[in-house]
Amino acid sequence: MKWIWEQEDWPQFKYDATKFDSLEREFHRNAGLIIGALSGASSDDVNELRVALLSNEAIDTSKIEGEVLDRDSIQSSIRKHLGLQTDNRRAGPKEAGVSQMMVDLYTNHREPLAEERLFSWHKMIMNGRVDLEVTGGYRTHADPMQIVSGRLDMPKVFYEAPPSSRVPEEMKKYIEWFNQATEHGLPTVVHAGIAHLYFELIHPFEDGNGRIGRAIAEKALAIGARQPLITSLSSSLEQDKKAYYQALEQADTSIDITAWLIYFSGKVLEAQAHVQQMVSFIIDKARFFEKYGKILNERQMKVALRMFKEGLNGFKGGLSAENYIRIAKTSRATATRDLSEMVETSALRKVGKLRHTRYYLALSSDDYNDLLES
């Protein structure tokens, strides 16, 4: 079997262009809705959204690779790089590195892709690694770059990338293609999908290819949308990373990548829907505290802030009286009184009875009430 890069027409990818007209229109429609929603948000709300999206993307792109990072450290590091107020928390090398890459991607999305930036990103996400032959440069080892799984004594090779000797020339062609595609009007979802797959097929670095490849796809999406808002792509892919890996595997032997692009475009649209939900959630949060900030007592405010900190999914199964007691560090009688007051003022919605009673933030959008209950 020949790998895709061994075929005569590599890297002239083929796809059915007619299948992407509606997907491209939906992408730009969603981008417009996001931009429109943000136009009515305060600068503080926009900054909160930027921190949330960049943090989620940093965490989830790492989680896809099996790395679990500290959320508070990520957020503190991202706020620092954006010039926002921080808690001066000291971030670990992994958290600091991926945060720096995400902020660089966000702030420099309009700049052409360049080898120097890729090397810089590699140094960032390999921050603290001492086990690699090359950091901040393409791989040079003579051994085949293989994607394998299974037992150590019986590994299965899913894909073998071009040898290291070919990588500099392959990447030169890749970077030229990426920058020219933005000038020649290639549909955004197609550009991003090919950019990610093409990069992964070259696999130019010893490690970190997935994280950098997804960042490049985000860059293509930002260029196409003409705005730097992160699309939350990694968060969408991480929800079913088995399907993500299967889609990549199925695309590594054929120049016709229509199936991959359809899959990828669907994940982009899912990611945009998530961003739209986050925009509405953050605006609802601002309205909530504007309405109830002077009504809630210190304990109630502490619990409300804790609930919002959980993000879109809120407390799984809703807030219970026991949750309230633990967060507010108060008695059961006081918790019962506080919760009743919050329901009476419509700050919370009450669902269920007796020991099954749960409480949800009363946001202005019914969609989020449903989401918090799920």
C-alpha positions as CSV (number, residue, x, y, z in Angstrom):
1,M,0.0,0.0,0.0
2,K,1.2,3.5,-0.9
3,W,0.8,6.3,1.6
4,I,-0.8,9.4,0.3
5,W,2.5,11.3,0.0
6,E,3.9,8.5,-2.2
7,Q,1.2,8.9,-4.9
8,E,2.0,10.7,-8.1
9,D,-0.6,13.5,-7.7
10,W,0.5,14.4,-4.1
11,P,-0.4,16.9,-2.8
12,Q,-3.1,17.8,-5.4
13,F,-6.1,17.0,-3.2
14,K,-9.4,16.4,-4.9
15,Y,-12.9,17.0,-3.5
16,D,-16.5,17.6,-4.7
17,A,-16.8,21.4,-4.5
18,T,-20.6,21.3,-4.9
19,K,-20.9,19.8,-1.4
20,F,-19.5,22.8,0.3
21,D,-21.6,25.8,-0.9
22,S,-24.2,25.5,1.8
23,L,-21.7,24.7,4.4
24,E,-19.6,27.8,3.5
25,R,-22.8,30.0,3.6
26,E,-23.6,28.7,7.0
27,F,-20.1,29.3,8.3
28,H,-20.2,33.0,7.2
29,R,-23.8,33.4,8.5
30,N,-22.7,32.1,11.9
31,A,-19.6,34.3,11.9
32,G,-21.9,37.3,11.3
33,L,-24.2,36.3,14.1
34,I,-21.3,36.0,16.5
35,I,-19.9,39.4,15.5
36,G,-23.3,41.0,15.7
37,A,-23.9,39.6,19.2
38,L,-20.6,40.9,20.3
39,S,-21.3,44.4,19.0
40,G,-23.8,44.8,21.9
41,A,-21.5,43.5,24.5
42,S,-19.3,45.5,26.9
43,S,-15.5,45.5,26.6
44,D,-15.4,43.5,29.9
45,D,-17.8,40.9,28.4
46,V,-15.7,40.6,25.2
47,N,-12.5,40.2,27.3
48,E,-14.2,37.5,29.4
49,L,-15.3,35.7,26.2
50,R,-11.8,35.9,24.8
51,V,-10.3,34.4,27.9
52,A,-12.9,31.7,28.1
53,L,-12.6,30.6,24.5
54,L,-8.8,30.7,24.4
55,S,-8.6,28.8,27.7
56,N,-11.1,26.2,26.5
57,E,-9.2,25.7,23.3
58,A,-5.8,25.5,25.1
59,I,-7.2,22.9,27.5
60,D,-9.1,20.8,24.9
61,T,-6.3,20.8,22.2
62,S,-4.0,19.4,24.9
63,K,-6.7,17.0,26.2
64,I,-7.0,15.5,22.7
65,E,-3.3,14.5,23.1
66,G,-3.9,13.0,26.5
67,E,-2.6,16.0,28.5
68,V,-4.7,17.4,31.3
69,L,-3.9,21.0,32.2
70,D,-4.8,23.2,35.1
71,R,-7.7,25.6,34.1
72,D,-6.9,28.3,36.6
73,S,-3.3,28.5,35.5
74,I,-4.3,28.6,31.8
75,Q,-6.7,31.4,32.4
76,S,-4.3,33.4,34.5
77,S,-1.5,33.0,31.8
78,I,-3.9,33.9,29.0
79,R,-5.1,37.0,30.9
80,K,-1.4,38.0,31.4
81,H,-0.6,37.6,27.7
82,L,-3.7,39.7,26.7
83,G,-2.7,42.5,29.1
84,L,-5.6,41.9,31.4
85,Q,-5.6,41.8,35.2
86,T,-4.5,38.5,36.7
87,D,-4.2,36.8,40.0
88,N,-0.4,36.4,39.4
89,R,-0.7,32.7,39.6
90,R,2.5,30.9,38.5
91,A,1.7,28.6,35.5
92,G,3.5,25.4,34.8
93,P,5.6,25.0,31.6
94,K,2.8,23.2,29.7
95,E,0.1,25.7,30.7
96,A,2.4,28.7,30.0
97,G,3.4,27.4,26.6
98,V,0.1,26.5,25.1
99,S,-1.4,29.7,26.5
100,Q,1.2,31.7,24.8
101,M,0.6,29.9,21.5
102,M,-3.2,30.5,21.7
103,V,-2.7,34.2,22.4
104,D,-0.2,34.6,19.6
105,L,-2.6,32.8,17.2
106,Y,-5.4,35.2,18.3
107,T,-3.4,38.4,18.1
108,N,-1.6,37.7,14.8
109,H,-4.2,35.8,12.9
110,R,-3.9,38.2,9.9
111,E,-0.2,37.6,9.3
112,P,0.8,35.1,6.6
113,L,1.8,31.7,7.8
114,A,5.6,31.5,8.1
115,E,8.1,28.9,9.1
116,E,9.4,31.2,11.9
117,R,5.9,31.3,13.5
118,L,5.6,27.5,13.3
119,F,9.0,27.1,15.0
120,S,8.0,29.6,17.6
121,W,4.7,27.8,18.4
122,H,6.6,24.5,18.7
123,K,9.0,26.0,21.2
124,M,6.0,27.3,23.2
125,I,4.1,24.0,23.4
126,M,7.3,22.0,24.0
127,N,8.2,24.4,26.9
128,G,10.1,22.4,29.5
129,R,10.6,19.3,27.3
130,V,14.2,17.9,27.3
131,D,13.5,14.6,25.7
132,L,13.3,15.8,22.1
133,E,16.2,16.0,19.6
134,V,14.8,19.2,18.1
135,T,12.7,21.9,19.7
136,G,11.6,24.8,17.5
137,G,12.5,23.1,14.3
138,Y,11.5,20.2,12.0
139,R,12.3,16.7,12.9
140,T,15.6,15.3,11.7
141,H,15.7,11.7,12.9
142,A,16.3,8.9,10.4
143,D,13.7,6.6,11.9
144,P,10.3,6.6,10.2
145,M,7.7,8.9,11.7
146,Q,4.8,6.5,12.3
147,I,1.4,6.7,13.9
148,V,1.0,3.5,15.8
149,S,-1.3,2.0,18.4
150,G,-1.8,-1.4,20.1
151,R,0.5,-3.5,22.2
152,L,4.2,-2.6,22.3
153,D,5.1,-6.1,21.0
154,M,2.5,-6.0,18.2
155,P,2.1,-2.4,17.2
156,K,-0.3,-1.5,14.3
157,V,1.0,1.3,12.0
158,F,-1.9,3.5,11.0
159,Y,0.2,6.0,9.1
160,E,3.8,6.7,8.1
161,A,4.7,10.3,7.3
162,P,7.3,11.4,4.7
163,P,10.9,10.9,5.9
164,S,12.6,13.7,7.8
165,S,14.8,14.5,4.8
166,R,11.7,15.5,2.8
167,V,10.1,17.7,5.5
168,P,11.8,21.1,4.7
169,E,10.7,21.0,1.1
170,E,7.3,19.6,1.9
171,M,6.7,22.4,4.4
172,K,7.9,25.1,2.0
173,K,5.2,23.9,-0.5
174,Y,2.7,23.7,2.4
175,I,3.3,27.3,3.6
176,E,3.1,28.6,0.0
177,W,-0.1,26.7,-0.6
178,F,-1.7,28.0,2.7
179,N,-0.9,31.7,2.0
180,Q,-2.0,31.5,-1.7
181,A,-5.2,29.8,-0.8
182,T,-6.4,32.8,1.1
183,E,-5.6,35.0,-1.9
184,H,-7.4,32.7,-4.4
185,G,-10.7,32.6,-2.7
186,L,-10.7,29.0,-1.6
187,P,-13.9,28.4,0.6
188,T,-13.0,29.0,4.3
189,V,-14.2,25.6,5.5
190,V,-12.3,23.8,2.7
191,H,-9.1,25.9,3.3
192,A,-9.2,25.1,7.1
193,G,-9.9,21.4,6.5
194,I,-7.2,20.9,3.9
195,A,-4.7,23.0,6.0
196,H,-5.2,20.7,9.0
197,L,-5.1,17.4,7.1
198,Y,-2.2,18.4,4.9
199,F,-0.1,19.5,7.9
200,E,-0.9,16.3,9.8
201,L,0.1,14.2,6.8
202,I,3.5,15.9,6.6
203,H,3.8,15.6,10.4
204,P,6.9,17.9,10.4
205,F,7.7,17.9,14.2
206,E,8.8,15.3,16.6
207,D,5.8,16.0,18.8
208,G,3.1,18.7,19.0
209,N,1.8,18.2,15.4
210,G,-1.8,17.8,16.4
211,R,-1.9,21.0,18.5
212,I,-0.1,23.1,15.9
213,G,-2.2,21.6,13.1
214,R,-5.4,22.6,14.9
215,A,-4.0,26.1,15.5
216,I,-3.4,26.4,11.8
217,A,-7.0,25.4,11.1
218,E,-8.2,28.1,13.5
219,K,-6.0,30.6,11.7
220,A,-7.6,29.7,8.4
221,L,-11.1,30.1,9.9
222,A,-10.2,33.5,11.5
223,I,-8.8,34.7,8.1
224,G,-11.9,33.6,6.3
225,A,-14.2,35.2,8.9
226,R,-12.1,38.4,8.9
227,Q,-12.1,38.5,12.7
228,P,-9.9,36.9,15.3
229,L,-12.5,35.2,17.5
230,I,-11.4,31.6,18.2
231,T,-13.9,29.2,16.7
232,S,-13.6,26.6,19.5
233,L,-12.6,23.9,17.1
234,S,-10.6,21.7,19.5
235,S,-13.4,21.8,22.0
236,S,-15.7,20.4,19.3
237,L,-13.2,17.8,18.2
238,E,-12.5,16.7,21.7
239,Q,-16.1,15.7,22.4
240,D,-15.6,12.7,20.1
241,K,-11.9,12.4,19.5
242,K,-12.3,8.7,18.5
243,A,-14.3,9.9,15.4
244,Y,-11.7,12.6,14.8
245,Y,-8.9,10.1,14.7
246,Q,-10.9,7.8,12.5
247,A,-11.6,10.6,10.1
248,L,-7.9,11.4,9.9
249,E,-7.0,7.8,9.4
250,Q,-9.5,7.3,6.6
251,A,-8.0,10.3,4.8
252,D,-4.4,9.2,4.8
253,T,-4.4,7.0,1.7
254,S,-6.5,8.8,-0.9
255,I,-6.1,12.1,-2.7
256,D,-9.9,12.4,-2.7
257,I,-10.6,14.0,0.7
258,T,-14.3,14.9,0.2
259,A,-15.4,12.7,3.2
260,W,-12.8,14.3,5.4
261,L,-13.8,17.8,4.4
262,I,-17.5,17.1,5.1
263,Y,-16.7,15.7,8.5
264,F,-14.4,18.7,9.3
265,S,-16.9,21.3,8.1
266,G,-19.5,19.8,10.3
267,K,-17.2,20.1,13.3
268,V,-16.5,23.7,12.4
269,L,-20.2,24.5,12.4
270,E,-20.7,22.7,15.7
271,A,-17.8,24.8,17.1
272,Q,-19.5,28.0,15.9
273,A,-22.7,27.0,17.6
274,H,-20.8,26.5,20.8
275,V,-19.3,30.0,20.5
276,Q,-22.7,31.5,19.9
277,Q,-23.9,29.8,23.1
278,M,-20.9,31.1,25.0
279,V,-21.6,34.7,23.8
280,S,-25.2,34.5,25.0
281,F,-24.1,32.9,28.2
282,I,-21.6,35.7,29.0
283,I,-24.1,38.4,28.1
284,D,-26.7,36.7,30.3
285,K,-24.2,36.6,33.1
286,A,-23.6,40.4,32.9
287,R,-27.3,41.0,32.8
288,F,-27.8,38.7,35.8
289,F,-25.4,40.6,38.0
290,E,-26.6,43.9,36.8
291,K,-30.1,42.9,37.9
292,Y,-29.3,41.0,41.1
293,G,-26.0,42.4,42.2
294,K,-27.5,44.7,44.8
295,I,-30.2,42.2,45.8
296,L,-28.2,39.1,46.6
297,N,-26.4,38.8,50.0
298,E,-22.8,37.8,50.2
299,R,-23.5,34.1,50.5
300,Q,-25.9,34.1,47.6
301,M,-23.5,36.1,45.4
302,K,-20.7,33.6,46.2
303,V,-22.9,30.7,45.1
304,A,-24.1,32.5,41.9
305,L,-20.5,33.2,41.0
306,R,-19.6,29.6,41.6
307,M,-22.5,28.4,39.4
308,F,-21.4,30.8,36.6
309,K,-17.8,29.6,36.9
310,E,-19.0,26.1,35.8
311,G,-19.8,27.6,32.4
312,L,-22.5,26.5,30.0
313,N,-23.0,23.1,31.5
314,G,-23.4,24.4,35.0
315,F,-23.7,22.0,37.9
316,K,-24.4,18.5,36.6
317,G,-27.9,17.8,37.6
318,G,-28.4,21.3,39.1
319,L,-27.5,23.0,42.3
320,S,-28.7,21.1,45.5
321,A,-29.1,22.5,49.0
322,E,-26.0,20.4,50.0
323,N,-24.0,22.2,47.2
324,Y,-25.2,25.6,48.6
325,I,-24.2,24.7,52.2
326,R,-20.8,23.6,51.1
327,I,-20.0,26.6,48.9
328,A,-21.5,29.2,51.2
329,K,-20.2,27.5,54.3
330,T,-23.4,28.0,56.1
331,S,-26.1,26.1,58.0
332,R,-29.0,24.2,56.4
333,A,-31.6,26.6,57.8
334,T,-29.7,29.6,56.3
335,A,-29.3,27.8,53.0
336,T,-33.0,27.0,52.8
337,R,-33.8,30.7,53.5
338,D,-31.3,32.0,51.0
339,L,-32.4,29.6,48.2
340,S,-36.1,30.5,48.8
341,E,-35.2,34.2,48.5
342,M,-33.3,33.6,45.2
343,V,-36.3,31.7,43.8
344,E,-38.7,34.5,44.9
345,T,-36.6,37.1,43.2
346,S,-36.3,34.9,40.1
347,A,-32.5,34.7,40.4
348,L,-32.9,30.9,40.5
349,R,-35.4,28.4,39.1
350,K,-36.6,25.6,41.3
351,V,-37.1,22.1,39.8
352,G,-38.3,19.0,41.7
353,K,-39.4,18.4,45.2
354,L,-38.0,17.4,48.6
355,R,-34.6,15.6,48.3
356,H,-34.8,15.8,44.5
357,T,-35.1,19.6,44.5
358,R,-32.5,21.3,42.2
359,Y,-31.9,24.9,41.4
360,Y,-30.8,26.5,38.1
361,L,-29.7,30.0,37.1
362,A,-32.6,32.0,35.7
363,L,-31.0,33.2,32.5
364,S,-32.9,35.2,29.9
365,S,-32.5,32.5,27.3
366,D,-34.6,29.4,27.6
367,D,-32.0,27.6,25.6
368,Y,-29.5,27.9,28.4
369,N,-32.0,26.8,31.0
370,D,-32.5,23.6,29.0
371,L,-28.7,23.3,28.6
372,L,-28.1,23.7,32.3
373,E,-30.5,21.0,33.1
374,S,-29.0,18.5,30.6
